[in-house]
């Protein structure tokens, strides 16, 4: 084991050297590599064939400029990215993020996580991610359309239903997917439905895709509760964020008998002891695109500007906003307030120090690559429907999603047990996701 750990330390040093300044990618790579010592000890062929080294190096990194014209006629310039990380299991699959924080390191972290997340679903999809430092907030529909069209004018040459299939992420919802798909169709003169997922229901989209990431995280949590003889009944839940993942995680928690008492956005958080009014929250965030204080004012709830939603005592914490939002101080407060379960609805929202604190305190913790895999799983189901020119019902698709999330949960626990870390979802997810990809890479040769 000591030899394996030394080998993995050397590989991580190489990641740091080859990817300077990309802190989010470093964090994601370290979290996976730290789990692999028992695997390397049992399967030295993964090191001998440089599988882990190759896995940490994207197959392709695409960076391009995105010029577009605003409503005042001024030319604006953004940078676009697509990192096609690993295609051993299938075409690259992963979302597009439009946010000012986007740079190569974030896209690589997201793409690296996507490899293992997609592997855990058991579906034939590889890992990739993309996006731009474009900020859609405050922009008109016309400006967003022109940006999306310019973005796709470059991206179209790199994607396809058998090559790379993007979807949405932060800042990219149904509106943006529509503009992107329209430009792809116009340029290629093909109605290639399977080239993008997250499409509208009337033009190739799938039932449950909008709800999938939030629903999936709660399905995973439900399995965690069941393994401990518990359920959502009577549980107080805090959800960070109020975007797509947070809204539909809230919806499924309420359907399963829990009570979401707080949620947030970048301006602050609301506490609603009666339980979040989902219809009002959807109206404020999805229809009016307003800030969370509007919800508080109309609902008569408490609004706390700034601050941390993790100050609110709860049984279950669902971080659904963005990476590294829940740090060690927040984890310490949650533990002291009696939180027993944490599941990552966002990608890597908990810092490494926070994860260690949860582990030491015996808090059941589900990493994002397992808990939030429902979105990409349902994207793959959308691809299946597109390929067969079929359309499934909501209930049938939701049942497929539930089965996939239950399978991921069980695979994580079984793998953790096999490799000497019973009950450790982080180790189980990392190893189970890695082994499936690594075996495919060995089978395909040195490519």
C-alpha positions in Angstrom: 0.0 0.0 0.0 2.9 2.4 0.8 4.3 1.9 -2.6 1.0 2.6 -4.2 0.6 5.8 -2.2 4.0 6.9 -3.3 3.2 6.2 -6.9 -0.1 8.2 -6.7 1.8 11.1 -5.0 4.2 11.2 -7.9 1.3 11.2 -10.4 -0.4 14.1 -8.5 2.9 16.1 -8.6 2.8 15.6 -12.4 -0.8 16.9 -12.5 0.4 20.0 -10.6 3.3 20.5 -12.9 1.4 20.1 -16.2 -1.6 22.2 -15.2 -0.3 25.2 -13.3 -2.8 27.6 -11.7 -5.8 25.3 -12.2 -6.7 24.9 -8.6 -10.2 23.4 -9.0 -8.8 20.8 -11.3 -6.0 20.0 -8.8 -8.6 19.6 -6.1 -10.7 17.2 -8.2 -7.7 15.1 -9.2 -6.3 14.9 -5.7 -9.7 13.8 -4.3 -9.8 10.9 -6.8 -6.1 9.9 -6.6 -6.2 9.7 -2.8 -8.9 7.0 -3.1 -7.0 4.7 -5.5 -4.1 3.2 -3.4 -6.0 -0.1 -2.7 -6.9 -0.3 -6.4 -3.4 0.2 -7.5 -2.1 -2.3 -5.0 -4.6 -4.9 -6.3 -4.3 -4.0 -10.0 -0.7 -2.8 -10.8 -1.6 -3.0 -14.5 -3.4 0.4 -14.2 0.0 2.0 -13.4 2.0 -0.1 -15.8 -0.2 0.9 -18.8 -0.2 4.6 -17.6 -4.0 4.4 -17.3 -4.1 6.9 -14.4 -1.6 9.3 -16.1 -3.7 9.2 -19.3 -6.9 9.6 -17.4 -5.6 12.9 -15.9 -4.8 14.3 -19.3 -7.8 15.4 -21.5 -8.0 13.9 -24.9 -8.7 17.3 -26.4 -8.9 20.9 -25.1 -10.6 23.5 -27.3 -10.4 27.2 -26.5 -11.9 29.8 -28.9 -13.0 33.4 -29.0 -16.7 34.3 -29.1 -17.4 37.8 -30.6 -21.0 39.1 -30.4 -22.9 42.3 -30.7 -24.9 43.8 -27.7 -28.2 45.7 -28.0 -26.3 49.0 -28.4 -24.4 47.8 -31.4 -21.1 47.4 -29.4 -19.0 44.3 -30.2 -18.3 42.2 -27.1 -15.8 39.4 -26.7 -15.8 36.3 -24.6 -13.8 33.1 -24.4 -15.3 29.7 -25.1 -14.1 26.3 -23.9 -14.8 22.6 -24.5 -12.6 20.0 -22.8 -13.2 16.5 -24.3 -11.7 14.6 -21.4 -12.3 10.8 -21.9 -14.2 8.8 -24.5 -13.4 5.3 -23.4 -17.0 4.5 -22.5 -18.8 6.5 -25.2 -19.1 10.0 -26.7 -18.0 12.9 -24.5 -21.0 14.0 -22.4 -21.2 17.0 -20.1 -22.8 20.4 -19.8 -21.9 24.0 -20.8 -21.5 26.6 -18.1 -22.0 30.3 -18.8 -20.6 32.3 -15.9 -17.9 35.0 -15.4 -15.9 32.6 -13.2 -15.4 30.1 -16.1 -11.8 29.5 -17.1 -9.8 26.4 -18.2 -9.2 25.1 -14.7 -12.9 25.1 -13.8 -13.9 23.4 -17.1 -11.2 20.7 -16.6 -12.3 20.1 -13.0 -15.9 19.7 -14.2 -14.9 17.5 -17.1 -12.7 15.3 -14.9 -15.6 14.8 -12.4 -17.9 14.0 -15.3 -15.8 11.0 -16.3 -16.5 9.2 -13.1 -20.0 10.5 -12.7 -20.9 9.2 -16.2 -19.1 5.9 -15.5 -21.2 5.4 -12.3 -24.4 5.6 -14.2 -23.5 2.4 -16.1 -24.5 4.1 -19.4 -22.2 4.3 -22.5 -21.1 7.9 -22.1 -17.7 9.5 -21.7 -16.7 12.7 -19.9 -16.4 16.3 -21.1 -17.4 19.8 -20.2 -17.5 23.3 -21.7 -18.7 26.8 -21.3 -17.7 30.5 -21.4 -17.0 33.4 -19.2 -20.1 35.1 -20.6 -22.5 36.3 -18.0 -26.2 36.0 -19.0 -27.4 38.0 -16.0 -28.9 41.3 -17.0 -28.7 40.5 -20.7 -31.7 40.7 -23.0 -33.0 37.6 -24.9 -31.6 39.1 -28.1 -28.1 39.4 -26.6 -28.2 35.9 -25.3 -29.4 34.6 -28.6 -26.6 36.4 -30.5 -24.0 35.1 -28.0 -25.3 31.5 -28.3 -25.2 31.7 -32.0 -21.6 32.9 -32.1 -20.6 30.3 -29.5 -22.1 27.5 -31.6 -20.6 28.8 -34.8 -17.3 27.6 -33.5 -18.4 24.7 -31.3 -20.5 22.9 -34.0 -17.4 21.5 -35.7 -16.3 19.7 -32.6 -19.6 18.0 -31.5 -22.0 15.4 -32.7 -24.3 12.6 -31.4 -21.4 10.1 -31.8 -18.7 12.5 -30.8 -19.6 15.0 -28.1 -23.0 15.8 -26.7 -23.2 19.0 -24.5 -26.1 19.9 -22.2 -26.8 22.7 -19.8 -25.2 23.8 -16.6 -25.1 27.0 -14.6 -26.3 29.8 -16.8 -27.5 27.5 -19.6 -31.1 26.4 -19.4 -33.8 25.6 -22.0 -33.6 29.0 -23.6 -29.9 28.8 -24.2 -30.1 25.2 -25.4 -32.8 26.2 -27.9 -30.6 29.0 -29.4 -27.6 26.7 -29.5 -29.5 23.9 -31.2 -31.1 26.3 -33.7 -27.7 27.5 -34.8 -26.3 24.0 -35.0 -29.3 22.9 -37.2 -28.9 26.0 -39.4 -25.2 25.5 -40.0 -25.2 21.7 -40.5 -28.6 21.4 -42.3 -29.4 18.4 -40.1 -32.0 17.8 -37.4 -29.6 15.8 -35.3 -31.6 15.7 -32.1 -29.0 13.8 -30.2 -26.3 16.4 -30.4 -27.6 18.4 -27.4 -29.6 17.3 -24.4 -31.9 19.4 -22.2 -34.0 20.3 -25.2 -37.6 21.4 -25.1 -40.3 18.6 -24.9 -41.8 19.7 -28.3 -38.5 19.3 -30.2 -36.7 16.2 -29.0 -36.4 16.7 -25.3 -37.1 14.2 -22.5 -39.6 14.2 -19.7 -37.9 14.6 -16.3 -34.7 16.1 -17.8 -35.5 19.5 -16.2 -36.0 17.8 -12.8 -33.4 15.1 -13.1 -30.4 16.4 -11.2 -32.4 17.6 -8.2 -34.7 14.5 -8.2 -31.7 12.2 -8.6 -29.9 13.7 -5.6 -33.0 13.1 -3.4 -33.4 9.6 -4.8 -29.8 8.9 -3.7 -30.5 10.5 -0.3 -33.6 8.3 0.1 -31.4 5.2 -0.4 -28.9 6.5 2.2 -31.8 7.0 4.7 -33.1 3.5 4.0 -29.8 1.9 4.7 -30.1 3.4 8.2 -33.7 2.5 8.7 -34.9 6.1 8.2 -37.0 8.1 5.8 -37.6 11.8 4.9 -40.6 11.9 7.3 -40.1 14.8 9.8 -36.7 15.7 8.5 -35.7 19.4 8.3 -33.7 20.0 5.1 -31.6 23.0 4.0 -30.9 23.5 0.3 -28.3 26.0 -1.0 -29.1 27.8 -4.2 -32.4 28.4 -5.8 -31.7 27.4 -9.4 -32.8 24.3 -11.3 -31.1 21.7 -9.1 -32.2 23.4 -5.8 -35.8 23.9 -7.0 -36.4 20.3 -8.0 -34.5 18.8 -5.1 -36.9 20.8 -2.9 -39.8 19.4 -4.9 -38.8 15.8 -4.5 -38.0 16.2 -0.8 -41.5 17.6 -0.2 -43.0 14.7 -2.2 -41.2 12.2 0.0 -42.3 13.8 3.3 -39.4 16.1 4.2 -39.6 19.8 4.8 -37.2 22.2 3.1 -36.9 25.2 5.5 -34.2 27.3 3.8 -32.7 28.1 0.4 -30.5 30.8 -1.0 -29.1 32.7 -3.9 -26.0 35.0 -4.3 -27.8 37.8 -2.4 -28.5 35.9 0.7 -30.8 33.2 2.1 -34.4 32.8 3.3 -35.7 30.8 6.3 -39.3 29.6 6.0 -40.2 27.4 8.9 -43.5 26.5 7.4 -41.6 24.9 4.5 -40.6 26.5 1.2 -43.6 27.4 -1.0 -42.5 25.7 -4.2 -45.0 27.4 -6.5 -43.9 30.8 -5.3 -40.2 29.9 -5.5 -40.6 28.7 -9.1 -42.5 31.8 -10.0 -39.8 34.1 -8.5 -36.8 32.3 -9.8 -37.9 30.7 -13.1 -40.6 33.1 -14.4 -39.7 36.5 -12.9 -35.9 35.7 -12.6 -36.0 37.8 -9.4 -33.8 37.6 -6.3 -34.6 35.5 -3.3 -35.7 38.5 -1.1 -38.8 38.8 -3.3 -39.8 35.3 -2.2 -39.3 36.3 1.4 -41.3 39.5 1.1 -44.2 37.8 -0.6 -44.2 34.7 1.6 -43.6 36.5 4.9 -40.4 34.5 5.5 -37.1 35.7 7.0 -34.5 37.0 4.5 -30.9 37.2 5.6 -28.7 39.3 3.3 -25.3 37.7 2.7 -24.3 35.2 5.4 -24.4 31.4 5.1 -27.5 29.3 4.7 -25.5 26.6 6.6 -26.2 28.6 9.8 -29.7 27.2 9.7 -30.0 24.0 11.9 -31.2 21.0 9.9 -31.1 17.2 9.7 -30.1 17.1 6.0 -27.9 19.5 4.0 -28.2 19.6 0.2 -25.5 22.0 -1.3 -26.9 22.7 -4.8 -25.2 26.0 -5.7 -21.6 25.9 -6.9 -18.1 24.5 -6.2 -16.5 25.0 -2.7 -19.5 26.8 -1.3 -19.5 24.8 1.9 -16.2 25.2 3.8 -14.8 23.8 7.1 -16.5 26.5 9.2 -19.8 25.8 7.6 -19.3 22.0 8.1 -18.4 22.5 11.7 -21.7 24.5 12.3 -23.8 21.9 10.6 -22.2 19.1 12.7 -22.8 21.1 15.9 -26.4 21.7 14.9 -27.0 18.0 14.5 -26.9 17.5 10.7 -26.7 13.7 9.9 -26.7 13.6 6.1 -25.1 15.7 3.4 -25.5 15.1 -0.4 -23.8 17.2 -3.0 -26.4 18.4 -5.6 -23.8 20.7 -7.2 -20.3 19.7 -8.5 -17.8 19.7 -5.6 -19.6 22.2 -3.4 -17.8 20.9 -0.3 -14.2 21.8 0.3 -11.8 18.9 1.2 -11.6 20.1 4.8 -15.4 20.1 5.0 -15.5 16.5 3.7 -13.0 15.4 6.3 -14.9 17.0 9.1 -18.1 15.2 8.0 -16.3 11.9 7.8 -14.7 12.3 11.2 -18.1 13.2 12.7 -19.9 10.2 11.2 -22.1 12.3 9.0 -23.3 10.3 6.0 -21.8 12.1 3.0 -22.6 11.6 -0.7 -20.1 13.2 -3.2 -21.5 14.9 -6.3 -20.1 12.4 -8.8 -22.6 10.0 -7.3 -25.4 12.0 -5.9 -25.9 14.5 -8.7 -25.5 12.0 -11.6 -29.2 12.1 -12.3 -28.9 14.9 -14.7 -26.5 13.3 -17.0 -28.2 9.9 -16.6 -31.4 11.4 -17.9 -29.5 13.2 -20.7 -28.4 9.7 -21.7 -32.0 8.6 -21.7 -32.8 11.6 -23.9 -30.1 10.4 -26.3 -31.7 7.0 -26.3 -35.1 8.4 -27.2 -33.6 10.6 -29.9 -31.7 7.6 -31.5 -34.9 5.6 -31.6 -37.2 8.4 -32.6 -39.2 7.7 -29.5 -40.7 9.6 -26.6 -41.3 8.2 -23.1 -43.8 9.2 -20.4 -42.9 11.1 -17.3 -43.5 8.2 -15.0 -41.6 5.7 -17.1 -38.6 8.1 -17.3 -38.7 8.9 -13.6 -38.7 5.2 -12.8 -35.6 4.7 -15.0 -33.9 7.6 -13.2 -34.8 6.2 -9.8 -33.4 2.8 -10.8 -30.2 4.3 -12.0 -29.7 6.3 -8.8 -30.4 3.3 -6.7 -27.9 1.3 -8.7 -25.3 4.1 -8.2 -25.9 4.1 -4.5 -25.6 0.3 -4.2 -22.5 0.3 -6.4 -20.8 2.9 -4.2 -21.5 0.9 -1.0 -20.5 -2.5 -2.5 -17.2 -1.1 -3.8 -16.4 0.7 -0.6 -16.9 -2.6 1.3 -14.7 -4.5 -1.2 -11.8 -2.1 -0.8 -11.9 -1.8 2.9 -13.8 1.4 3.5 -17.3 0.3 4.5 -20.0 3.0 4.3 -17.6 5.5 2.7 -19.5 6.8 -0.4 -16.5 9.0 -1.5 -14.1 6.0 -1.8 -16.8 3.8 -3.3 -17.8 6.4 -5.9 -14.2 7.1 -6.9 -13.1 3.5 -7.2 -16.3 2.2 -8.9 -16.2 5.1 -11.4 -12.5 4.6 -12.0 -12.5 0.9 -12.5 -15.1 0.9 -15.3 -13.2 3.6 -17.2 -9.8 2.1 -16.6 -10.8 -1.4 -17.8 -12.2 0.2 -21.0 -9.0 2.1 -21.5 -6.9 -1.1 -21.1 -9.1 -2.8 -23.7 -8.7 -0.1 -26.2 -4.9 0.0 -26.1 -2.6 2.9 -25.9 -4.7 5.7 -27.4 
